Amino acid sequence: MTETALDAAHAALQAGGEAEALRFYQLLADAPLSLLLRREAEGAAIEPQVFDLTDGPVVLVFDSEDRLAGFQDTPAPYATLPGRVIAQGLAGQGLWLGLNLGTGAASETLLPPEALEHLLTLLDVRPQETAALPRSFAAPQVPQALEAALGLALQGAAGLAGGAVLAAVAYDSGARGHVLALVGADPAAEAALARSVAEALAFAGLEAAALDVTFLAPEDPALRAMAAVGRSFAIAAPAPSEAAPMPAAPGTDPSRPPRLR
């Protein structure tokens, strides 16, 4: 069986502490999960198959279609959605989430309703807009957990920004901190990118105020000053197949989220 990122993260969670748990939740939030359905989706409305187990009512998700196929003897309807969307749809219903049950995967686990509520709390972040004038930049000194969380979050920025630079900053007000510059970002995506960075801070166990986010053009002098001392993150361009328009699966359009009933 091929090991997945969730397998490795869950194994680290069991052997580690809070940092490993937060990384598992971050991966779970963004992973495409195949949710077993009771019947075929009807437009944006999907109805998960609910199993009554000893611990309580459970819905099943799998982090690969192969694992889903291995669980079922016959073809079954399913919808592939990000973990965060599934958690949002199940909120308040007292449902457990069974991840890769019956597959023998290292990530095979039952997550209680409280774990899903915790995930939604981590995702419930709102960046605050501020204005400040940077005076100087220096090499960043941030926890390794933050760099790892930022790297994972920025993987989702493919096609929305050309890169990112992290640096320590001193402002004209005398305040000091760290700033992440997103380079050449699509203006329409700036709010979503800022929220993604705020989520990365939460998954690193830090407050949103621990890092400022700015958007710079590639020719901006401030970017050159940051790049000279900072930590650069590459953001891969989307593959050609990703750039071509494709029909949206149920719930993948943010303006029309799925209705789990």
N, C-alpha and C positions, 0 to 999 in steps of 0.2 A: 504494500500500500504506500503510495507516494505521500510524504509528509507535507502538510500545508503550513502556512504561516500561523494559523490558529492552533494547530497541533503544537508547534514549538512554543507559542506564547502561553498556552495552557499548561504545558509541562513546566515552564519557567515560573508560572503563577504558583503551582503546587510546591515548588522548591524554594520560592522566594518570598518577597514581602509586598508592601504596598505599591512600590514602583512597578513590579512585575504584574500586579493585578491591574493597575491603570493601563499598562500597555496592552494587556489582553482586552480590556474594555474598548480601547481605541481601535484595535483591529476588528473587534466584533461589530463596532458601530459602522465601519466602512466596508466590511466584507460583503460581497454579494452572496446572499444565502437563499437556498431553494426551500421555500415554505410549502409543506404538503397541504393541499386543499381538499375540502370535502367535495367540491364540484368545480367544473371549469369556471374561470373568471367571467363575469358579466360586465364588460366595460371596465370601469375603475373599481367595481365592487368585487372583493374576493372574500371567501369564507374558509378560514383555516379548518383543517381536520383536527378535532379535539379528542384526545385520548384520556380516559379516566384511569389514572394510575394511583398507587398507594399514596404518593405525596400530594396528589391533587390533579386537576385538569391540566393537560400538557399539550402544547402544539409543537410540532417537529420541524426543525430546519437542518439543512445539510450544507456544508461549505463547498461541495462539488456535486455536479449532476451524477457523476459516477457513484458517489456514496448514496445518493438518493435512490438510484437505480438498484444498488445492491441491497437496500433495505426493503424494497417492494418486489414481490414476486411477479406482479403484473403492472403495466403502465398506470400511472396515477397522475391526476392534475396537480400542477404546482405553479408557483410564481416565484421568480427570482428577484429579490429586493435587497437593498442595503439593510444591514442589521438595525440601523437607527430607525428606519421607516417601519420595520416590523415591531420594534419596541414601542414606538409611538402608537401604532395601531392596537397593541395589546394592553396599553396603559389602563389601569383602573379596573381590569376585568378579573383579577385574581388568577391569571393563567401563568403556568410555568412554561419555560422555554427549554425544550430538549434539543441539544446540539449534537448532531452526529450519533444519535442513539442507535444501538444495534450494529454499528459498523466496526467496532474494535479500534477506532481511531484514538489517538492520544488526547484529543480534545473532546471525547465523548463525555458529556456532562449534562446535569439538570440545573437550570438557573431558576431560582424562585422568583416570585413577583417582586420581592424587595430588591433583587439584583437588577431587574429591568428598570425599576424606579431609580436606582442609583445611577445607572447608565444615562437615563434621561436628565438627571440632575447635573451630571458632568457636561451634557450637551447644552444645557440651558444657560448659555453665556451671551452677554450683549456687550460688544466693545463700545467704549465711550470715546467720542470725538474730543480732541484737545488741540490747542495751538501752541507750539513752542519753537524756538529758533536754536538749532544746534550750534555750539561753538567749536567743538572738537570731537574727534572719534579716536577710539583705541581698540586694541584686541579684546574680543569678548571673553568674559569669564562667567559662564553659565553652567548649570548642572548638566552632566552628560544625558540625563533623562530628558531635558528640554531639547537638546540637539536632536536626539533620536525621535522625539515626538514631532518636532518641526519637520524633520526629513520625511517622516511618514505622511504628515498633513500636506506637504508640498507636492507629494506624488500626485495628489488629486488636482493640482493646478495646471496640469498639462494643457496647453492651448490657451490658457487664461493669463499667463505671465511668462516672461522669458527667463527669469531666474530670480534669485534672492540673495541678499547679503545681510549678515548679522554682525553688529558691532556695538561696543560700549560707546556711550554718548554723554557729553557734558553740555548742558543747555545754558543759554545766556542768563537764565534765572538763577543759576547756581545748582540746579537739580542735576542729578546724575542717574543713569540707568542703562538700559540696553534698547536698541532699536533694530527692527527688521525692515529692510527696504525690499519691496517687491518691484521688480524691474519690468517696465513696458507692459503693465497689466491692462487688460481690457477694462475701460471705465465702468462698464455695466456689471463687471464681476467683482469690483472692489469691495463692496459690502460683504459678499459671500466669502471672499478671501480673508478679510479681516476677521470674520467670525470663525473661519477655519483655524486661524492662528490662535484665537482666543480659546478654542477647544483644545488645541495642542497644549496650551499652558495648563488647562484643567487636567489633562491626561498626564502631565508631568508633575502634578501635585502643587502647582503654583497659582497665584492669583493673577487675574488678567492684567493688573497694573504692573506686573513684573516685566512687561515687554511692550514697547511702543511699536506701532506698525505705520509705515509710510509708503507712498507709491511714487516712484521716481522714473523719469524717462532715461533711456540708456545714455544720453549725452549730458545728464545733469552733473554739474561739478561736485555736488555732495556725494553722488554715487562713486565717483572716482576716489574721493577721500575715504569713503567707507571701505571700498574694495582694497585699498592699499594696506589696511590693517585688519580687516574683518574676515569672517568665515563665509565663504560663498557656497550657495546651494544651487546645483543645476536642476532645472525643470525640463524634463524631456518633452519634446514635441509629440503630439498625438500621432499614433500610427495612421497611415493613409486610410485603413479600413475604418478607423474611429472617426475620421473626418467626414466620411460619406454619410448623408442622412439615412437613418434607419428607422423603421417603425418602432415606436416606444412601447416597451412592455408595461403592463399594468403597474401604475404607481411610480414610474420612473420620471414622469413629468412633474417638476416641483410645483407647477401651478395647478396640477390636478392630482393630489396625493391619493393613494388607494383608500378605499373604505373597507376596513376589516370588520365583518359583522358576525 
